[in-house]
Amino acid sequence: MKKYSDSEEQKQTVNEPAAAYGLDLNSLKVETVQSVMQIENPRIVQEIRDYALRLMQEEEEYDYRNAPCQFTVEELKEELRKSREDSKAGRGYTTEEVLARRNLW
């Protein structure tokens, strides 16, 4: 049995997203495949496959550049500051005005 030095024992590669989100993607994939392999109903397996393909297609088609609210933290803080100022000054819309404008969106 090989003895490891202290420095060798502590060397580990950490995947930042996995560490940040507590998610090991490869383990999740393996667990998913194992779960699907236990299903004996071909209709259910086909529905799972179709659903996964549909999700992947939606992900590819989604344009994140046009997603709403693309602010940096600093920009968001500035928007919130302006919003509070507007609220204190009485600048805003009534519910009726918002509903009327909704049709323009």
Phi and psi restraints in degrees (value plus and minus 20) as a CYANA .aco file:
   2 LYS   PHI     -99.2   -59.2
   2 LYS   PSI     114.0   154.0
   3 LYS   PHI    -112.5   -72.5
   3 LYS   PSI     111.8   151.8
   4 TYR   PHI    -122.2   -82.2
   4 TYR   PSI     122.9   162.9
   5 SER   PHI     -94.2   -54.2
   5 SER   PSI     145.2   185.2
   6 ASP   PHI     -77.0   -37.0
   6 ASP   PSI     -59.5   -19.5
   7 SER   PHI     -89.0   -49.0
   7 SER   PSI     -54.8   -14.8
   8 GLU   PHI     -90.2   -50.2
   8 GLU   PSI     -58.0   -18.0
   9 GLU   PHI     -85.8   -45.8
   9 GLU   PSI     -53.1   -13.1
  10 GLN   PHI    -109.4   -69.4
  10 GLN   PSI     -26.7    13.3
  11 LYS   PHI     -94.9   -54.9
  11 LYS   PSI      98.5   138.5
  12 GLN   PHI    -163.3  -123.3
  12 GLN   PSI     122.6   162.6
  13 THR   PHI    -110.7   -70.7
  13 THR   PSI     108.6   148.6
  14 VAL   PHI    -135.5   -95.5
  14 VAL   PSI     104.9   144.9
  15 ASN   PHI    -101.9   -61.9
  15 ASN   PSI      96.3   136.3
  16 GLU   PHI     -73.6   -33.6
  16 GLU   PSI     -70.4   -30.4
  17 PRO   PHI     -81.8   -41.8
  17 PRO   PSI     -58.4   -18.4
  18 ALA   PHI     -84.3   -44.3
  18 ALA   PSI     -61.4   -21.4
  19 ALA   PHI     -88.1   -48.1
  19 ALA   PSI     -60.3   -20.3
  20 ALA   PHI     -88.9   -48.9
  20 ALA   PSI     -56.9   -16.9
  21 TYR   PHI    -126.0   -86.0
  21 TYR   PSI     -19.4    20.6
  22 GLY   PHI      45.0    85.0
  22 GLY   PSI      12.6    52.6
  23 LEU   PHI    -149.8  -109.8
  23 LEU   PSI     106.1   146.1
  24 ASP   PHI    -124.3   -84.3
  24 ASP   PSI      84.0   124.0
  25 LEU   PHI     -78.6   -38.6
  25 LEU   PSI     -63.2   -23.2
  26 ASN   PHI     -84.1   -44.1
  26 ASN   PSI     -59.8   -19.8
  27 SER   PHI     -83.7   -43.7
  27 SER   PSI     -60.0   -20.0
  28 LEU   PHI     -83.6   -43.6
  28 LEU   PSI     -61.3   -21.3
  29 LYS   PHI     -82.2   -42.2
  29 LYS   PSI     -65.7   -25.7
  30 VAL   PHI     -82.0   -42.0
  30 VAL   PSI     -64.8   -24.8
  31 GLU   PHI     -80.8   -40.8
  31 GLU   PSI     -60.5   -20.5
  32 THR   PHI     -84.6   -44.6
  32 THR   PSI     -66.9   -26.9
  33 VAL   PHI     -81.6   -41.6
  33 VAL   PSI     -62.8   -22.8
  34 GLN   PHI     -80.9   -40.9
  34 GLN   PSI     -60.4   -20.4
  35 SER   PHI     -84.8   -44.8
  35 SER   PSI     -64.1   -24.1
  36 VAL   PHI     -86.0   -46.0
  36 VAL   PSI     -56.1   -16.1
  37 MET   PHI     -83.7   -43.7
  37 MET   PSI     -41.2    -1.2
  38 GLN   PHI    -103.7   -63.7
  38 GLN   PSI     -31.0     9.0
  39 ILE   PHI    -101.1   -61.1
  39 ILE   PSI     108.6   148.6
  40 GLU   PHI    -120.5   -80.5
  40 GLU   PSI     -29.2    10.8
  41 ASN   PHI    -111.0   -71.0
  41 ASN   PSI      92.5   132.5
  42 PRO   PHI     -81.3   -41.3
  42 PRO   PSI     -50.7   -10.7
  43 ARG   PHI     -83.9   -43.9
  43 ARG   PSI     -62.8   -22.8
  44 ILE   PHI     -86.5   -46.5
  44 ILE   PSI     -62.6   -22.6
  45 VAL   PHI     -82.2   -42.2
  45 VAL   PSI     -62.0   -22.0
  46 GLN   PHI     -84.5   -44.5
  46 GLN   PSI     -60.9   -20.9
  47 GLU   PHI     -83.5   -43.5
  47 GLU   PSI     -59.5   -19.5
  48 ILE   PHI     -83.4   -43.4
  48 ILE   PSI     -65.2   -25.2
  49 ARG   PHI     -81.8   -41.8
  49 ARG   PSI     -66.8   -26.8
  50 ASP   PHI     -82.0   -42.0
  50 ASP   PSI     -60.9   -20.9
  51 TYR   PHI     -84.2   -44.2
  51 TYR   PSI     -64.4   -24.4
  52 ALA   PHI     -82.3   -42.3
  52 ALA   PSI     -63.4   -23.4
  53 LEU   PHI     -83.6   -43.6
  53 LEU   PSI     -59.2   -19.2
  54 ARG   PHI     -84.4   -44.4
  54 ARG   PSI     -62.9   -22.9
  55 LEU   PHI     -82.7   -42.7
  55 LEU   PSI     -62.1   -22.1
  56 MET   PHI     -84.3   -44.3
  56 MET   PSI     -59.4   -19.4
  57 GLN   PHI     -84.7   -44.7
  57 GLN   PSI     -63.7   -23.7
  58 GLU   PHI     -82.2   -42.2
  58 GLU   PSI     -59.5   -19.5
  59 GLU   PHI     -83.3   -43.3
  59 GLU   PSI     -62.1   -22.1
  60 GLU   PHI     -85.8   -45.8
  60 GLU   PSI     -56.1   -16.1
  61 GLU   PHI    -100.1   -60.1
  61 GLU   PSI     -41.2    -1.2
  62 TYR   PHI     -92.2   -52.2
  62 TYR   PSI     108.6   148.6
  63 ASP   PHI    -119.5   -79.5
  63 ASP   PSI      80.4   120.4
  64 TYR   PHI     -86.7   -46.7
  64 TYR   PSI     -41.1    -1.1
  65 ARG   PHI     -87.1   -47.1
  65 ARG   PSI     -46.3    -6.3
  66 ASN   PHI    -121.9   -81.9
  66 ASN   PSI      -7.3    32.7
  67 ALA   PHI     -87.9   -47.9
  67 ALA   PSI     127.7   167.7
  68 PRO   PHI     -87.6   -47.6
  68 PRO   PSI     136.4   176.4
  69 CYS   PHI      37.7    77.7
  69 CYS   PSI      40.7    80.7
  70 GLN   PHI    -118.7   -78.7
  70 GLN   PSI      53.5    93.5
  71 PHE   PHI    -128.7   -88.7
  71 PHE   PSI     129.6   169.6
  72 THR   PHI     -96.1   -56.1
  72 THR   PSI     149.8   189.8
  73 VAL   PHI     -80.7   -40.7
  73 VAL   PSI     -62.0   -22.0
  74 GLU   PHI     -84.7   -44.7
  74 GLU   PSI     -62.8   -22.8
  75 GLU   PHI     -84.3   -44.3
  75 GLU   PSI     -59.7   -19.7
  76 LEU   PHI     -83.7   -43.7
  76 LEU   PSI     -63.7   -23.7
  77 LYS   PHI     -80.5   -40.5
  77 LYS   PSI     -59.4   -19.4
  78 GLU   PHI     -86.2   -46.2
  78 GLU   PSI     -62.5   -22.5
  79 GLU   PHI     -81.9   -41.9
  79 GLU   PSI     -61.8   -21.8
  80 LEU   PHI     -86.2   -46.2
  80 LEU   PSI     -58.8   -18.8
  81 ARG   PHI     -81.7   -41.7
  81 ARG   PSI     -66.0   -26.0
  82 LYS   PHI     -82.2   -42.2
  82 LYS   PSI     -60.1   -20.1
  83 SER   PHI     -82.9   -42.9
  83 SER   PSI     -62.1   -22.1
  84 ARG   PHI     -84.5   -44.5
  84 ARG   PSI     -60.4   -20.4
  85 GLU   PHI     -81.9   -41.9
  85 GLU   PSI     -65.3   -25.3
  86 ASP   PHI     -80.0   -40.0
  86 ASP   PSI     -62.1   -22.1
  87 SER   PHI     -84.2   -44.2
  87 SER   PSI     -64.5   -24.5
  88 LYS   PHI     -84.8   -44.8
  88 LYS   PSI     -52.8   -12.8
  89 ALA   PHI    -105.4   -65.4
  89 ALA   PSI     -21.3    18.7
  90 GLY   PHI      61.1   101.1
  90 GLY   PSI      -8.0    32.0
  91 ARG   PHI    -106.9   -66.9
  91 ARG   PSI     102.5   142.5
  92 GLY   PHI     154.9   194.9
  92 GLY   PSI    -191.4  -151.4
  93 TYR   PHI    -140.2  -100.2
  93 TYR   PSI     124.8   164.8
  94 THR   PHI     -97.8   -57.8
  94 THR   PSI     146.8   186.8
  95 THR   PHI     -78.5   -38.5
  95 THR   PSI     -61.2   -21.2
  96 GLU   PHI     -82.3   -42.3
  96 GLU   PSI     -61.1   -21.1
  97 GLU   PHI     -85.7   -45.7
  97 GLU   PSI     -60.0   -20.0
  98 VAL   PHI     -84.2   -44.2
  98 VAL   PSI     -64.9   -24.9
  99 LEU   PHI     -83.2   -43.2
  99 LEU   PSI     -57.7   -17.7
 100 ALA   PHI     -86.3   -46.3
 100 ALA   PSI     -59.0   -19.0
 101 ARG   PHI     -95.5   -55.5
 101 ARG   PSI     -42.3    -2.3
 102 ARG   PHI     -75.7   -35.7
 102 ARG   PSI     -56.1   -16.1
 103 ASN   PHI     -85.1   -45.1
 103 ASN   PSI     -40.8    -0.8
 104 LEU   PHI     -98.4   -58.4
 104 LEU   PSI     -39.4     0.6
